Every structure is written in C-alpha cells, then in structure tokens.
Amino acid sequence: MNDSPLQVLTLPTSPYPDQRPGTNGLRKKTHVFQSKKNYLHNFIQCIFSSIDLRDRQGSTVVVGGDGRYFNSTAIQVIVQMAAANG
C-alpha cells in the first residue's frame, strides 16, 4: 500500500478497560467518545485488527448510523481508518 495517496499515521495508545462491546456495539455517551483521547479510534482499530489482514484488505465495509450528534464525525474516522487498514 505504499502507492496510496493517503498518509497513514501510527499513533501510540493505551487500552481503555471500559471498552467492552455488547450485541449493539460499544454503548457509551457521546461525551465519553469526545473526551477520552483516541477512544473511538481504539475501538475501531480493535475491530479491524480482529479480522485477518488477508481477509480485510480489498474488502467492503458497510457503515451505518442513525444521524444523531457525532455520527458524521464517527463515520469519517471509521472510513479513514478502513482506508488505512486496506
């Protein structure tokens, strides 16, 4: 993926012990996602990392939302991280 027009950044981070998704994903208040550094990014990367690299590269990811506050921002982060993950 060296010919990608996107600049891929690797950021050091630490896990958050309260990130335990249920059947509906990670149910937290918007404030939690906005106030804790890389909170959303950590969760999204965990999802991508759980899929074998050979299976995720070139695959299609479908992202949906209900249009509430922060939804657009979260989708932008997810799309960027999906591109960075191939």
Order of alpha helices (4+ residues) and beta strands (2+ residues): alpha-alpha-alpha-alpha
